[in-house]
Amino acid sequence: MTLSLAMITIDTADALPLARWWAEQTGGSIVAENEGWFVTVALGDGQPMLAFQQVEDPTPGKNRIHLDVTTADRETEVRRLIAAGATLIAEREMPGLSWTTLADPNGNQFCVADAADHS
């Protein structure tokens, strides 16, 4: 028996606006709002869903799990994400791989790398 990743859930104090932001950035669509307390975003066939769960007290500090996303043009995509409300955390590099760490409007960090680096 094996596990299949179906959904990645992010705690937040205000689920609907953050779900809308991620849906817009990923080209996904909100498929359930549940009165704003548990909002799900479909990303497309074969991809896990994103969910945003409203909680009274989101975990403070740096998130322990983060999303790694790829794109064909990291520099352009990072500029677009920042213009849409993301915050630049750092440019990072190690032999054979470079990426940009950003934070979404709620402060959840995520990384953007070139798709070619992950093939």
Rosetta constraint file for C-alpha pairs under 8 A:
AtomPair CA 5 CA 48 HARMONIC 6.16 0.50
AtomPair CA 6 CA 47 HARMONIC 7.71 0.50
AtomPair CA 6 CA 48 HARMONIC 4.62 0.50
AtomPair CA 6 CA 49 HARMONIC 6.18 0.50
AtomPair CA 7 CA 48 HARMONIC 4.91 0.50
AtomPair CA 7 CA 49 HARMONIC 4.46 0.50
AtomPair CA 7 CA 50 HARMONIC 5.52 0.50
AtomPair CA 7 CA 51 HARMONIC 6.71 0.50
AtomPair CA 8 CA 48 HARMONIC 6.95 0.50
AtomPair CA 8 CA 49 HARMONIC 6.30 0.50
AtomPair CA 8 CA 50 HARMONIC 4.94 0.50
AtomPair CA 8 CA 51 HARMONIC 6.01 0.50
AtomPair CA 9 CA 50 HARMONIC 5.88 0.50
AtomPair CA 9 CA 51 HARMONIC 4.41 0.50
AtomPair CA 9 CA 52 HARMONIC 5.59 0.50
AtomPair CA 9 CA 53 HARMONIC 6.77 0.50
AtomPair CA 10 CA 50 HARMONIC 7.73 0.50
AtomPair CA 10 CA 51 HARMONIC 6.14 0.50
AtomPair CA 10 CA 52 HARMONIC 4.88 0.50
AtomPair CA 10 CA 53 HARMONIC 6.09 0.50
AtomPair CA 11 CA 15 HARMONIC 7.75 0.50
AtomPair CA 11 CA 52 HARMONIC 5.89 0.50
AtomPair CA 11 CA 53 HARMONIC 4.89 0.50
AtomPair CA 11 CA 54 HARMONIC 5.98 0.50
AtomPair CA 11 CA 55 HARMONIC 6.15 0.50
AtomPair CA 11 CA 58 HARMONIC 5.77 0.50
AtomPair CA 11 CA 59 HARMONIC 7.76 0.50
AtomPair CA 12 CA 18 HARMONIC 7.89 0.50
AtomPair CA 12 CA 52 HARMONIC 6.64 0.50
AtomPair CA 12 CA 53 HARMONIC 6.02 0.50
AtomPair CA 12 CA 54 HARMONIC 5.09 0.50
AtomPair CA 12 CA 55 HARMONIC 5.86 0.50
AtomPair CA 12 CA 57 HARMONIC 7.93 0.50
AtomPair CA 12 CA 58 HARMONIC 5.62 0.50
AtomPair CA 12 CA 106 HARMONIC 7.36 0.50
AtomPair CA 13 CA 54 HARMONIC 5.19 0.50
AtomPair CA 13 CA 55 HARMONIC 5.47 0.50
AtomPair CA 13 CA 56 HARMONIC 6.01 0.50
AtomPair CA 13 CA 57 HARMONIC 6.98 0.50
AtomPair CA 13 CA 58 HARMONIC 6.51 0.50
AtomPair CA 14 CA 18 HARMONIC 6.83 0.50
AtomPair CA 14 CA 36 HARMONIC 7.67 0.50
AtomPair CA 14 CA 37 HARMONIC 7.86 0.50
AtomPair CA 14 CA 54 HARMONIC 5.71 0.50
AtomPair CA 15 CA 19 HARMONIC 6.01 0.50
AtomPair CA 15 CA 36 HARMONIC 5.95 0.50
AtomPair CA 15 CA 37 HARMONIC 6.16 0.50
AtomPair CA 15 CA 38 HARMONIC 6.64 0.50
AtomPair CA 15 CA 39 HARMONIC 6.35 0.50
AtomPair CA 15 CA 52 HARMONIC 5.11 0.50
AtomPair CA 15 CA 53 HARMONIC 5.70 0.50
AtomPair CA 15 CA 54 HARMONIC 5.11 0.50
AtomPair CA 16 CA 20 HARMONIC 6.11 0.50
AtomPair CA 16 CA 33 HARMONIC 7.15 0.50
AtomPair CA 16 CA 36 HARMONIC 5.29 0.50
AtomPair CA 16 CA 37 HARMONIC 7.61 0.50
AtomPair CA 16 CA 39 HARMONIC 6.23 0.50
AtomPair CA 16 CA 52 HARMONIC 7.43 0.50
AtomPair CA 17 CA 21 HARMONIC 6.22 0.50
AtomPair CA 18 CA 22 HARMONIC 6.30 0.50
AtomPair CA 18 CA 52 HARMONIC 7.28 0.50
AtomPair CA 18 CA 105 HARMONIC 7.21 0.50
AtomPair CA 18 CA 106 HARMONIC 7.25 0.50
AtomPair CA 19 CA 23 HARMONIC 5.99 0.50
AtomPair CA 19 CA 30 HARMONIC 7.34 0.50
AtomPair CA 19 CA 39 HARMONIC 6.46 0.50
AtomPair CA 19 CA 40 HARMONIC 7.20 0.50
AtomPair CA 19 CA 41 HARMONIC 6.78 0.50
AtomPair CA 19 CA 51 HARMONIC 7.29 0.50
AtomPair CA 19 CA 52 HARMONIC 6.05 0.50
AtomPair CA 20 CA 24 HARMONIC 6.12 0.50
AtomPair CA 20 CA 30 HARMONIC 7.19 0.50
AtomPair CA 21 CA 25 HARMONIC 6.24 0.50
AtomPair CA 22 CA 26 HARMONIC 6.04 0.50
AtomPair CA 22 CA 28 HARMONIC 7.63 0.50
AtomPair CA 23 CA 27 HARMONIC 5.72 0.50
AtomPair CA 23 CA 28 HARMONIC 4.44 0.50
AtomPair CA 23 CA 29 HARMONIC 5.40 0.50
AtomPair CA 23 CA 30 HARMONIC 6.63 0.50
AtomPair CA 23 CA 41 HARMONIC 6.19 0.50
AtomPair CA 23 CA 42 HARMONIC 7.93 0.50
AtomPair CA 23 CA 43 HARMONIC 7.73 0.50
AtomPair CA 24 CA 28 HARMONIC 6.46 0.50
AtomPair CA 24 CA 29 HARMONIC 7.70 0.50
AtomPair CA 25 CA 81 HARMONIC 7.24 0.50
AtomPair CA 26 CA 43 HARMONIC 6.95 0.50
AtomPair CA 27 CA 43 HARMONIC 6.97 0.50
AtomPair CA 28 CA 41 HARMONIC 6.15 0.50
AtomPair CA 28 CA 42 HARMONIC 5.41 0.50
AtomPair CA 28 CA 43 HARMONIC 4.41 0.50
AtomPair CA 28 CA 44 HARMONIC 6.90 0.50
AtomPair CA 29 CA 41 HARMONIC 5.31 0.50
AtomPair CA 29 CA 42 HARMONIC 5.37 0.50
AtomPair CA 29 CA 43 HARMONIC 6.79 0.50
AtomPair CA 30 CA 39 HARMONIC 7.14 0.50
AtomPair CA 30 CA 40 HARMONIC 5.73 0.50
AtomPair CA 30 CA 41 HARMONIC 4.33 0.50
AtomPair CA 30 CA 42 HARMONIC 6.32 0.50
AtomPair CA 31 CA 39 HARMONIC 7.74 0.50
AtomPair CA 31 CA 40 HARMONIC 5.78 0.50
AtomPair CA 31 CA 41 HARMONIC 5.77 0.50
AtomPair CA 31 CA 42 HARMONIC 6.43 0.50
AtomPair CA 32 CA 38 HARMONIC 7.81 0.50
AtomPair CA 32 CA 39 HARMONIC 5.54 0.50
AtomPair CA 32 CA 40 HARMONIC 5.32 0.50
AtomPair CA 32 CA 41 HARMONIC 7.45 0.50
AtomPair CA 33 CA 37 HARMONIC 7.36 0.50
AtomPair CA 33 CA 38 HARMONIC 6.29 0.50
AtomPair CA 33 CA 39 HARMONIC 4.46 0.50
AtomPair CA 33 CA 40 HARMONIC 6.72 0.50
AtomPair CA 34 CA 38 HARMONIC 5.57 0.50
AtomPair CA 34 CA 39 HARMONIC 6.22 0.50
AtomPair CA 36 CA 54 HARMONIC 7.38 0.50
AtomPair CA 37 CA 52 HARMONIC 7.80 0.50
AtomPair CA 37 CA 53 HARMONIC 5.71 0.50
AtomPair CA 37 CA 54 HARMONIC 4.76 0.50
AtomPair CA 37 CA 55 HARMONIC 7.89 0.50
AtomPair CA 38 CA 51 HARMONIC 6.77 0.50
AtomPair CA 38 CA 52 HARMONIC 5.60 0.50
AtomPair CA 38 CA 53 HARMONIC 4.44 0.50
AtomPair CA 38 CA 54 HARMONIC 6.22 0.50
AtomPair CA 39 CA 51 HARMONIC 5.53 0.50
AtomPair CA 39 CA 52 HARMONIC 5.16 0.50
AtomPair CA 39 CA 53 HARMONIC 6.54 0.50
AtomPair CA 40 CA 49 HARMONIC 6.78 0.50
AtomPair CA 40 CA 50 HARMONIC 5.76 0.50
AtomPair CA 40 CA 51 HARMONIC 4.28 0.50
AtomPair CA 40 CA 52 HARMONIC 6.43 0.50
AtomPair CA 41 CA 49 HARMONIC 5.68 0.50
AtomPair CA 41 CA 50 HARMONIC 5.07 0.50
AtomPair CA 41 CA 51 HARMONIC 6.08 0.50
AtomPair CA 42 CA 48 HARMONIC 7.52 0.50
AtomPair CA 42 CA 49 HARMONIC 4.92 0.50
AtomPair CA 42 CA 50 HARMONIC 6.67 0.50
AtomPair CA 43 CA 47 HARMONIC 6.07 0.50
AtomPair CA 43 CA 48 HARMONIC 6.97 0.50
AtomPair CA 43 CA 49 HARMONIC 5.95 0.50
AtomPair CA 43 CA 50 HARMONIC 7.51 0.50
AtomPair CA 59 CA 63 HARMONIC 7.46 0.50
AtomPair CA 62 CA 108 HARMONIC 7.33 0.50
AtomPair CA 62 CA 109 HARMONIC 7.34 0.50
AtomPair CA 63 CA 108 HARMONIC 6.23 0.50
AtomPair CA 63 CA 109 HARMONIC 6.79 0.50
AtomPair CA 66 CA 108 HARMONIC 7.45 0.50
AtomPair CA 66 CA 109 HARMONIC 6.12 0.50
AtomPair CA 66 CA 110 HARMONIC 5.28 0.50
AtomPair CA 66 CA 111 HARMONIC 7.63 0.50
AtomPair CA 67 CA 109 HARMONIC 7.63 0.50
AtomPair CA 67 CA 110 HARMONIC 4.90 0.50
AtomPair CA 67 CA 111 HARMONIC 6.36 0.50
AtomPair CA 68 CA 110 HARMONIC 5.89 0.50
AtomPair CA 68 CA 111 HARMONIC 4.73 0.50
AtomPair CA 68 CA 112 HARMONIC 6.04 0.50
AtomPair CA 68 CA 113 HARMONIC 7.53 0.50
AtomPair CA 69 CA 110 HARMONIC 7.67 0.50
AtomPair CA 69 CA 111 HARMONIC 6.14 0.50
AtomPair CA 69 CA 112 HARMONIC 5.01 0.50
AtomPair CA 69 CA 113 HARMONIC 6.40 0.50
AtomPair CA 70 CA 74 HARMONIC 7.63 0.50
AtomPair CA 70 CA 112 HARMONIC 5.53 0.50
AtomPair CA 70 CA 113 HARMONIC 4.82 0.50
AtomPair CA 70 CA 114 HARMONIC 5.31 0.50
AtomPair CA 70 CA 115 HARMONIC 4.77 0.50
AtomPair CA 70 CA 118 HARMONIC 7.80 0.50
AtomPair CA 71 CA 77 HARMONIC 7.20 0.50
AtomPair CA 71 CA 112 HARMONIC 7.27 0.50
AtomPair CA 71 CA 113 HARMONIC 6.47 0.50
AtomPair CA 71 CA 114 HARMONIC 5.15 0.50
AtomPair CA 71 CA 115 HARMONIC 4.99 0.50
AtomPair CA 72 CA 114 HARMONIC 5.70 0.50
AtomPair CA 72 CA 115 HARMONIC 5.41 0.50
AtomPair CA 72 CA 116 HARMONIC 7.23 0.50
AtomPair CA 73 CA 77 HARMONIC 6.19 0.50
AtomPair CA 73 CA 114 HARMONIC 6.40 0.50
AtomPair CA 74 CA 78 HARMONIC 5.91 0.50
AtomPair CA 74 CA 112 HARMONIC 6.72 0.50
AtomPair CA 74 CA 113 HARMONIC 6.11 0.50
AtomPair CA 74 CA 114 HARMONIC 5.46 0.50
AtomPair CA 75 CA 79 HARMONIC 6.35 0.50
AtomPair CA 76 CA 80 HARMONIC 6.26 0.50
AtomPair CA 77 CA 81 HARMONIC 6.11 0.50
AtomPair CA 78 CA 82 HARMONIC 6.15 0.50
AtomPair CA 78 CA 100 HARMONIC 7.58 0.50
AtomPair CA 78 CA 112 HARMONIC 7.41 0.50
AtomPair CA 79 CA 83 HARMONIC 6.17 0.50
AtomPair CA 80 CA 84 HARMONIC 6.21 0.50
AtomPair CA 81 CA 85 HARMONIC 6.44 0.50
AtomPair CA 81 CA 86 HARMONIC 5.45 0.50
AtomPair CA 82 CA 86 HARMONIC 4.38 0.50
AtomPair CA 82 CA 87 HARMONIC 5.78 0.50
AtomPair CA 82 CA 88 HARMONIC 7.00 0.50
AtomPair CA 85 CA 104 HARMONIC 6.92 0.50
AtomPair CA 85 CA 105 HARMONIC 5.85 0.50
AtomPair CA 86 CA 102 HARMONIC 6.28 0.50
AtomPair CA 86 CA 103 HARMONIC 5.44 0.50
AtomPair CA 86 CA 104 HARMONIC 4.65 0.50
AtomPair CA 86 CA 105 HARMONIC 5.68 0.50
AtomPair CA 87 CA 102 HARMONIC 5.37 0.50
AtomPair CA 87 CA 103 HARMONIC 5.04 0.50
AtomPair CA 87 CA 104 HARMONIC 6.59 0.50
AtomPair CA 87 CA 105 HARMONIC 7.48 0.50
AtomPair CA 87 CA 107 HARMONIC 7.98 0.50
AtomPair CA 88 CA 100 HARMONIC 7.73 0.50
AtomPair CA 88 CA 101 HARMONIC 6.48 0.50
AtomPair CA 88 CA 102 HARMONIC 4.60 0.50
AtomPair CA 88 CA 103 HARMONIC 6.60 0.50
AtomPair CA 89 CA 100 HARMONIC 7.68 0.50
AtomPair CA 89 CA 101 HARMONIC 5.30 0.50
AtomPair CA 89 CA 102 HARMONIC 5.02 0.50
AtomPair CA 89 CA 103 HARMONIC 6.71 0.50
AtomPair CA 89 CA 109 HARMONIC 7.99 0.50
AtomPair CA 90 CA 100 HARMONIC 5.95 0.50
AtomPair CA 90 CA 101 HARMONIC 5.20 0.50
AtomPair CA 90 CA 102 HARMONIC 7.06 0.50
AtomPair CA 91 CA 98 HARMONIC 7.65 0.50
AtomPair CA 91 CA 99 HARMONIC 6.14 0.50
AtomPair CA 91 CA 100 HARMONIC 4.55 0.50
AtomPair CA 91 CA 101 HARMONIC 6.28 0.50
AtomPair CA 92 CA 98 HARMONIC 5.63 0.50
AtomPair CA 92 CA 99 HARMONIC 5.30 0.50
AtomPair CA 92 CA 100 HARMONIC 5.91 0.50
AtomPair CA 92 CA 101 HARMONIC 7.34 0.50
AtomPair CA 93 CA 97 HARMONIC 5.88 0.50
AtomPair CA 93 CA 98 HARMONIC 4.12 0.50
AtomPair CA 93 CA 99 HARMONIC 6.33 0.50
AtomPair CA 94 CA 98 HARMONIC 6.19 0.50
AtomPair CA 96 CA 117 HARMONIC 7.47 0.50
AtomPair CA 97 CA 117 HARMONIC 6.13 0.50
AtomPair CA 98 CA 113 HARMONIC 6.54 0.50
AtomPair CA 98 CA 114 HARMONIC 7.85 0.50
AtomPair CA 99 CA 111 HARMONIC 6.47 0.50
AtomPair CA 99 CA 112 HARMONIC 5.54 0.50
AtomPair CA 99 CA 113 HARMONIC 4.49 0.50
AtomPair CA 99 CA 114 HARMONIC 7.29 0.50
AtomPair CA 100 CA 111 HARMONIC 5.53 0.50
AtomPair CA 100 CA 112 HARMONIC 5.19 0.50
AtomPair CA 100 CA 113 HARMONIC 6.55 0.50
AtomPair CA 101 CA 109 HARMONIC 6.67 0.50
AtomPair CA 101 CA 110 HARMONIC 5.72 0.50
AtomPair CA 101 CA 111 HARMONIC 4.43 0.50
AtomPair CA 101 CA 112 HARMONIC 6.46 0.50
AtomPair CA 102 CA 109 HARMONIC 5.48 0.50
AtomPair CA 102 CA 110 HARMONIC 5.45 0.50
AtomPair CA 102 CA 111 HARMONIC 6.14 0.50
AtomPair CA 102 CA 112 HARMONIC 7.71 0.50
AtomPair CA 103 CA 107 HARMONIC 4.90 0.50
AtomPair CA 103 CA 108 HARMONIC 5.03 0.50
AtomPair CA 103 CA 109 HARMONIC 4.06 0.50
AtomPair CA 103 CA 110 HARMONIC 5.98 0.50
AtomPair CA 104 CA 108 HARMONIC 5.34 0.50
AtomPair CA 104 CA 109 HARMONIC 6.42 0.50
AtomPair CA 104 CA 110 HARMONIC 7.55 0.50
AtomPair CA 113 CA 117 HARMONIC 7.08 0.50
AtomPair CA 114 CA 118 HARMONIC 7.26 0.50
AtomPair CA 115 CA 119 HARMONIC 6.73 0.50
